Amino acid sequence: MSSLEVRASVSLAAIFALRMFGLFLIMPVFSVFAQTLSMDNDTFLVGLAIGIYGLTQSLFYIPYGWASDRLGRKPVIIFGLIVFAVGGFVAALSNDLYWIIAGRAIQGAGAISSAVIACVSDLTSEANRMKAMAMIGGSIGISFTAAIVLAPTLFHVLGMSGLFWIITILAVLAIFLVLWAVPELPTLPIHLKVAPAPFYEVLCHLELLRLNFGVFVLHATQTALFVAIPRMLVAAGLPVSLHWKVYFPVMLLSFIAMIPLIIAVEKRGKTKTVLVSSIALIGLSQFALAELPSTVMVMMTVLFFYFLGFNVLEASQPSLVSKLAPRSLKGAAIGVYNTTQALGLFSGGIIGGFLMNHLDHTWIFLFFGAVALLWLIIAAPMRVSLTPHS
């Protein structure tokens, strides 16, 4: 990678990490805090407060991506971070559950992911784009792990209001990164500029539809996984305060193991093989969690393979979207992709919670194992060697 590509990848991954750390930070502790706000302990409102950002993100990803194609990546990213910071500010000043829900909804409305990923594709060559996407995927994994580990201590010291102030401060720091660290985007020569393509090309593109379905399933399995796994770990004798001892090594080792697979994609042309194999890992891990003994070591082993597949797909699929999308609609295409991602997060929680309430965790994994098998069938004919549209 060139020095400009390294600078772009590191700075944009850092922006992603700061924002995602802020979104993840309340998850391990909010349900405990919410009991002090609601006398009737309305778990629906608690779940809404945690997950509503995913719903509002899904509404704004496409507009942000479309706007970044026309107004520029940096202005849109900065605007989204300001919105995100306002949401943290609203939640930090509130001791009312409804206002915290409103603050989380505003946070979700700062849906900059599509603009950031489009910016990555603008500043990196196709040969190095997947490395940049892997950095972003890794930053998300690190953010998640750090939030799981640090949230209980920070909550004990600073309270929930303090956590929201941290989230707000991190958003402001991300704005400074956009202004000072992210390189200026190149301007295309006149003869390379293209007229805007019609938006329906993004919605009707077969290969993009495969990728959109894939990211929906991928993140639905992720959310459903965390409906069941914490309770399974407790049942296996591991208290919640020690769950980070499972998540941290699993995330770290799966990220390290992902690196040679990404190299195989870039250097050896094994994109389809790695993609399909990773989908198979997602499906097999679901069936394994359903059928194998629920001991801590078994769950750690299966989660390693799940997150190995997850991390590879999280890095490779956005790269493919950026390659296959029409050049003038790259941000919009990534916006559609991120919308289906957010809807997957929202749907996985709902489906996982329903199955857990009415059946048990085994049915969560059997259901999503079957859905992953369907994804594998849909993805298998994919033509990953397609050249991008002009």
N, C-alpha and C positions, 0 to 999 in steps of 0.2 A: 504494500500500500504506500502511496505517496504521503509526504508530510501533511499535505492539505487533507487527504482522505482520513488520515489518522486523527488530525485535529477535529474534523467534522464528526467522525464516528464517536470519538470520546466525548466531545461536548454535547452532542445530541443524546447519547446514551446517558450522560449525567443528568440532562434535563428530564428524560424519561424516569430515571431512578428517583430523583427528588419528588416528582409528582406521584409516582406509584407508591413510594414509601409513605407519603402522606395519606394515600387512599387505604393502604393496608394497615396503617398504624392503629386504628381504633378497633379492628376486627377481633383481636384476642381478648379485649377487655370491655367492649361496649355493653354487652348483654348484662354484665355484673353492674356496671355503672347505671344502666337504665332502670334497675330496680329501685334506685333512690329517687327517680323522677316520677314513676307511675305507681300509684297505690294499688292498682289492679294488675300490675305486671303484665301489660298487654304485649305478648310476644310477637304478635303481628306487626305492631308499630316498631318494635325493636328490630325485627327483620327488615322492615321497610327502611328504617334509618340506615342500616348497614348496606343494603343492596340497591337503594334508589338511584345512587350515582350511576349504576350500570344502565338503568332504564333511560335516564336523561342523556347519558353519553350516546346511546343508540339513536336518539333523536337529532343529535347535533354533529355526529361524525361526517355525514355527507355534506351538510352546509359548510362545515369548516374545510373539508377537502376541496369542495367546489370553489370556495372563496380563495383558498390558497393558490389555486390554478390561475386566478384572475387578479388578485390583489397582492400576491407575493407570499412566500412562506413565512418569513420573519414577522411581518405585521400581524398575521393571523395567529401565529404561535404566541406572541406577546399578549394579544388581546385575550386569548384563551387562558393564559396563566393569570392575567388580572382577574378574570371571572372566577377562576379556581381559588385565588387568594381571597376574594370577596366572600365566597362560600365558607372558607375556613374562618374568616372574621365573624360572620354571622353566627356560626356554630360556637365559636369561642366565647361570645358574649351572652350565650343563652343557657338557661337552666331549665328550659321547657323542651320536652321531647319533640313537639311539633315544629318548633323553630330549628332544632337540630336537624330534623328531617329536611326542612327547607334549605338549611345550609349545605347539607350533603347533596341535595338536588342541584343547587347552584354550582357546587364543585363539579358535578358530573357534566354540567353545561359547558365547562371549560375543556371540551373534548378535542385536544390538540393532537392526538396520536396520528391521525391521518395526515395532517400537515407536517408533522415531524418525520414520519416515514417517507413522505414524498420529498422532503428536504434531503434525507439521506440518499435517496435515489438520484437527486439532482447533483449531489456533491461527490458521488463515488462512481467508478466505472463498473460495468456489468461484471467484470472479472473479480472485483473486490467487494461487490455489494453484499454478498451473503456473509462475509466476515463482519461487515458493519452491522447487519441485521443480527448476527450472533452476539455482538457486543450489546445491542439493545436487549435481546432476549436474556442475556446474562445479567444485565443491569436490573431487569424485572425480577429475576430469580433472587439476586442478592438483596433487592429491596424487600421482597417478601420475607426472606429468611431473617433479615435484620429487624423487620417490624415484629415478627413473631418473638424474637429473642428479647428485644428491648422494650416492647410495649408494656409488659407488666411492671417493670421497674420504673419507667417514666411515668406511668399512671400513678404508681404509689407515691412518687415524689412530687409530681406536678398536678395531678388530677386530670380529669377529662378536658377541662378548659385549657390546661397547659398543653395537652396533646394537640388541640386544635390551633393553638398559637404557634406551635412548632410547625404544623402543616402550612400555616399562612406564611411564616418566615421562609420556609423552604421554597414556596412558590415565588416569593420575591427574589430569592437567590437565583432561581431558574431564569427569571427575566433578565438578570444581569449576565447570565451565561449566554443567553440569546444575543444580547447586545454586544458583548465583548469577546466571546470565545468562538461562536459559530462563524465560519467563514462566510464572506459574501457570496451569494449565488452567482454562477456565471450567466452572462447574457448571450443568448444564441444569436449568431449572425443572421441577418435578414433572410438569406437564402435557405436557412435551416428551420426558420419558424413556420409553424403550420397553423391552419385555421382550426378553431375549436371543433372537435368532433361531437356529434349528437350524443346526448347522455344515454340514450337507449343502447348504444354500443357497449357500455359498461354492464348494463342489466341483462343483455342477451348474449354476451360472450360466453360460450360453453365452458372454456377452460377456467375463466374467472368464476363461473357458477360452481364448478367443482371445488375451487379453493374456498369460496364463501361458505359452502356447505361444510367443508372440512374444518374451518376455524369455528363454526357454530358448534359442531360436535366436540371439538377439542376442548373448548372452554366450558361447555356444558358438563363434560366429564370431570373437569377440574373442580367446578363448584360443587357438584354432587359428591365428589370424593371427600370434600371437607365438611359435608353434612354428616358423613358416616365415620371417617377415620378417627377424628378426635374421641368419639364415644367408644370406638373399638379399642383405641389405645388405653383409655381409662379402664375398660373392662378387662384388658390384658394385664392390668396392674401398674400402669404408668400414669402418675398424676399429671394434670394439665400443665403444672409449672415446669415439668420436665419434657414436654413434647418437643421442645426445640432440639433436644438431643437426638430425636429421630429426623426432624426436618432439615437441620443444618447439614449433617453428613450426607444425607440423601441428595440434597440440592447441590452441594459442592462436588460430590463424586460424579453425579450425572452431568454436570456442566463440563467437568474435565473430560469425561468419556465422550461427550458430544464433539469435541474439537477434531479428532481424526475423521469423524463422519462428515463434518463440514468440509474438511480438506478433500475428502474423497469426492464430494459433490463438485467442488470448484476445480480441482486439478485433474481428476480422472473421469469426469463426465458421468458420474454415477447418480445423477439427480433422481431419476425415477426409482432406481433400486433403493436408495436411502429413504426416499419419501414413502414408498409403499411399505418398506420394512418398519419404519417408524409408526405408521398407522397400525400395522399388525401388532407392534409392541403395546400400543394403547389398548387394543381390543383384548389381547391375551392377558394383560395385567388386570383388566376388569374381571375376566372369568377366574383368574387366579385368586383375586381377593374374595370372590364369591365361594370358591370351593376349597381353598387351602385352610389349614388351621390358623386362627387369628392370634398368633403369637407376635410379640414385638419384632423378633428377628425376621419372621416371615413377612410381616408388613413392610419392614424396612427394605427387604430384598425386592419385593414386588414394586414398591414405590420408586426404588432406584430405576428399574426398567421402565416404569410409567413415565417418570420425569426425563429419562434419556430420550424416549420418543417425543415427549412433549417439547423439550428444549430444541430438538432438531427441527420439528415442525414449526415451532414459534419463530425460528430463524429463517427457515427456507421458504415458507409459504408467502410472507410479505415480499420477499425478494422476487418470487415468481410473479406476484401481482404487479409489481413495478415493471417487470420485463414485458408482460403480456398486455398491459393496459395501453390504449391510445395515448400518445405523448401529451396531447393537450388535455387529457382527462385523467392523468395519473393520480392527482390528489383526490378526485372524485371516486376513482376506482378503489383506492385505499380507504376512502371514507365508507363505501359500501361494505368493504371487507371488515372494517372495524365495527360497523353497525351490526353485522351478523355475529361478530365476536362478542359484543356486549349483550346481544339478545341470547347468545349461548350461555353467558354467565348468569343472566337472569333466569333463563329456563331451567338450567341445571339445578339451581337452588330450589325452584318450585317443585320440579319433578322429584328431586332427591328427597325433599322434605315430605312430599305426599307419600312416596313409597315407604319412607322410614316410619311415618305415622301409622299407616294402614297395613304394612307388611313387616319387613325388617331390612337390614342393610344388605342382605344377600340379594334381594330383588333390585336394589339400586345398581349393583354391579352386573347382574345378569341383563338388566334392561340396557345399560349403556355399553355392555359388551356386544349386544346384538346391534345397537346403533353404530358402533365402531365397525362391525363387520359390514354393514350396509355402506358405510363410508369407504371401506376398502374396495368394495365392488365398484362404487362410483369412481374412485380415483384410479383404479387399475388401468383404464384405457387412456389416461391423460397423455397428451402430447406436450411434454415439457420442453421439447426442442424448438417449439414455435418461435419465430422471430417476432419482435414487438411490432405493433402497428405504427404507422407514421403519424 
